[in-house]
Amino acid sequence: AAPARVSSVFLTSDKVAPQPENTTVTFTAKATGGVGPLQYKFFVIEGGKTTAQPWSTSNTFTWVPTVARPHYRISVWVKSAGNPADHYEALTEVYFAIKKR
């Protein structure tokens, strides 16, 4: 049988958008399925894709945006332990607005 894959992931934040510039926002990923310890990779997307936190077992990402923008996308990729691919088994993203102070 194939190894269990991550079937879904949800992303929550400790603050409600919009937030002012230079505010610390922590995102937490909650994944279902897969083989632990799960691996997480976070991105902040505005235009191109930017890796904000490389693959790790940490399901949290702390972000301090310095530029006000209405449509940041915070994305998380999740994969099982032992999966060598730089690719997700599940992903999700949320939009988060940052306003001028």
Steps between C-alpha positions, in 0.01 A plus 500: 500500500613855432599701806232723646505849356397826659134535399428859600638803678340809650673829580397737777649826628517645849376839377218611270582686177565777429788571736736800494852475361767360735245294694603145588251245365535129573347241266435142612448207263286205607543198273308172474656168397855429391795347681649703783687702578339703224707754307373855434617768257352850512480764226403867488366574155461846349578480133762220493525215748742557787606232746447649843592193703674196348395140567492428873291314755368832635133551416516869592627798304558843652479790257577870547389675179665836437303613193127571489329290232137388469553149364791310654454124461642283776541144376611181671616175342490182708657159436568182693827418674734319264355662187808638318308702239498881517125485446186483708264217581246763610498876487280791592524876499330797659487864397616755756483879468757734653411869538702815559567581863 
